[in-house]
C-alpha cells in the first residue's frame, strides 16, 4: 500500500491492526505511520465501514431523519450523534453519486423528458431540474435557485456531460427558456416537443424525490440540498429493478437485483 502522505510505495506493514481491524503501515521515506483508512473519505471515523455505509444508504433510500438513524443504531450498540450522520452523508453521498454517474455513461436513451419540480431550501423555493429517457432511466438532476435560461442551459450541459448521449428528441413543458437552451446546448437538429400530456411520465417520476423530501420539511443549505437530491436520484435509479416503464419483474428477481446492487454500492464506498 502506498503512503497517503508522500505518495511513495516504500512502505512496511506493521504488526497488529487497529481496533476496527484495519492494517497498519509505516513509510520508510517520510517516517509516518498510517492505516488503510488514512487519506480516504472515512479517515478518523470511529465506526466500521459497513455501519457507515448502512447509515448513509438508509438516509438516502428511506424516509428517516438524522436523529432517527442515530437512535436506530444506538439500540444496536453503535453510539454517534445526528451530526455524525450529517457529516457521513456529506462525505459519502458525492462518492456514490460520482460512481453511479460514471457507470451509466452512454446508457441513456435518445428520447428525453425534461421538467422541473419545486424544493424548499432555507425557506425559499428552488427548482429541481430532472430528466428521464423514454424507458424511465434517469438522465440527470440539477438544483437551481432560479428558473431561467441560464439554469436550463446548465442543466442540459450537465445532462449531456454525464450521459455522453446526444438526444434526438426532447419533450418539455411550455417554459420559454427551453427552445433556445436546447438549440444552443444540444443542437438545432433535436426534435423539441412541447406538450403537457406527453410529459406526464416525468411528472409522475417526480413522486420519488417528493415523497422523500416532504418528511424532511425542506433543506437548510443549498449545497446540501443539491448533494442530497442528486445522490437520492442516482441511488433510486440504480436500484430500479425494471429496465423500462411498466415492466413486470417477479418478486424473487426483484430481491436478487436489490441485494446485488446494494452490494455494488457498498463496494463503491469500500473502494474509496
SULVEN-V162973 format. One record per helix or strand of 2 or more residues. SS is the DSSP state (helix for helix, strand for strand). FROM is the first residue (numbers start at 1). TO is the last residue. If there is no record, write none. Layout:
BEGIN
ss:SS from:FROM to:TO
ss:SS from:FROM to:TO
END
This chain:
BEGIN
ss:strand from:11 to:17
ss:strand from:23 to:27
ss:strand from:33 to:35
ss:helix from:49 to:61
ss:helix from:66 to:75
ss:helix from:82 to:103
ss:strand from:111 to:121
ss:strand from:124 to:133
ss:strand from:138 to:144
ss:helix from:149 to:163
ss:strand from:169 to:172
ss:helix from:178 to:186
ss:strand from:191 to:194
ss:helix from:200 to:205
ss:helix from:207 to:214
ss:helix from:222 to:238
ss:helix from:251 to:271
END
